[in-house]
Amino acid sequence: MSTDKRPVLLTFHGGGWAAGEPSTQYYMADRFSKRCWVGISVKYRLTNKRHPGTSPFDAVKDARSAVRYVRAHAADLGIDPGRLVVNGVKPGLPPTLLLHGETDTVTPFAGAKLFHERMLAAKNDCALITGGGGHGYFTYKQNRLDEALAQVDRWLNAHGYAD
């Protein structure tokens, strides 16, 4: 059992619940682990032809189960369950930070905007960082990634997750 109480980043890959793999988020988990966080990239069930009978609801169940698991095993993992940051999916856990491309056609921006508005209406702490690009806009060019990560750092610092 660890006595560490480090913050934790739980990151989920994109792909509209139908594609992708955890390795696409290793860079995020690694970035935070270098800041003395625990970084975890989660695998969840996909909904596609290779996985008949699996629905997006199954993928969401997997995501929620991962959050519950990390919280339940906080002592073993050496993390502070009160300092959990989730990246990738929209879990509805305040505080929530969304990064979304305004011209995304895979997961349209309107959905992220509506989610953000509903989170605020429910009095949840939610911020939406947008970029002019499409799906995963900040992962394809270093300057966009650097700017997105700088915005994430500002948000984390404002929420008490300073280095």
N, C-alpha and C positions, 0 to 999 in steps of 0.2 A: 504494500500500500504506500503510495507516494504522499509526501507532505506538501508537494508543490500545489500552488493554486494559480496556475497561469490562465490567461484568457485563451479562448479556443475559436478558431475559424473552421466552420463546417461548410465546405464548398461543394456545390452540385454542378455538374456539367450541363451545358445547354443541349438543344436538339429537339425541342418540342415534345419531350417524353418518348420520342420514337427512334432517336439516334444518339450517337455520342458515347463517350467513355470517360471514366474518372481521370485518366491520364491528361486530358485536356485542361484540367484544373490544378495539376501538380505545381505549376509555376506560382499560383496563388498560395497554396499551402506552404510551399517552400519559402516564399517571400515573408509570410507571417512567422514561420518557424525561426527565421533568422532574427526576428524581433522578440524572441523568447516566448512566442505563442505556441500552442499546439495546433498544427494544421492538419485537417482531415479532409480528403476528397472522397466523396461517397458514391457508391455504385447502387443503382436502383433498376428495377425492371423496366424494360422498354416495350413500347407498343408498336410492333411492326409485323411484317409477314413472317419473320423468323420466330415470333413470339405470339402465336395465335391465342386468343382468349385473354390476353393482358390488356387492360384498359389504362387510360391516364389516371384513373382513380387508384389503381394498383401502384403506379409510380409515386403518386402523392402519399399513399399509405407508407411506402418504403421511406420516403423522405421524412415523414413525421416520426416513423419508428427510429430512424437514425438520430433525430434530435432527442427523443425520449431515452434511447440507449446511452448517448453521451452524457445526458444529465444524470441518469441512474448510476453510471459508472465513473462519475467525476473524480472520486478519490483515487480509484485505480489508474485513471488516465492522467492524474496530476493537474486537473483543471478546476477552474472556478465556474460552476454552472450559472452563476449570475453574470458572467462575462462571456457569454456565448454570442458569436456573430455568425449569421448564416448568409452565404453568398450563393446566388444562382437561381434558386427557386423562390417562389413567393409564399413563404410559410405562414404569414400573418402573425408573426411574433414581434411585438414591439420591443425595441426600436427596429425599424426596417429601412434598409437602403436599397433602392433599385437603380440599376444602370441599364439604360435601354436606348437603342438606336431609334431615331425618329422616323427613319424610312425602312424599318424592319418589316419584311414581308413573311418571315417564318413565324414569328410570334408578334403580330401587329402591335404597333405603339399604342393604339387605342385601348388595348387590353391593359397595358401597364399603367396608362394614364387613369383609366377607370378604377383599377385596383388602388392606385395612390389616392385618388379622390375619396374612395370608400373607406380606406384606412384613416384618412384625416377626419372624415365625417363621424367615424366611430371613436374619435379622440385618441387614436394611436399615433405614436411618433413615427412618421414615415417621410422619407425624402426621396425624390426622383431626380437622378442625374441623367441628362440626355446628351446624346451626341448626334451629329448630323448624318451618321452612317446607318447602315443596315444591321442585320443580325450579327451580334458579336463585334460591332464596329471598332471597339477599342482593342481587339486582339490581333488585328492584322497589320497595324503600323505602330512602330515604337513610340512616335510622338503622341499618338492618341492614347496608347496604353499609359504612358507616363502621366499625361494630363488626367486621365480617369483615376489612376492610382493616387495622384496628388489630391483629387477631390475626395476620394475614399479616406485618405489620411486625415484631411481636415474634418470630415464627418466623424470619424472615430475619435479624434482628439476632442471634439465638441461634446462627445458622449462619454468622456472619461476613460477612453482606451488609449491614452497617451503612452508613448514608449517609456 
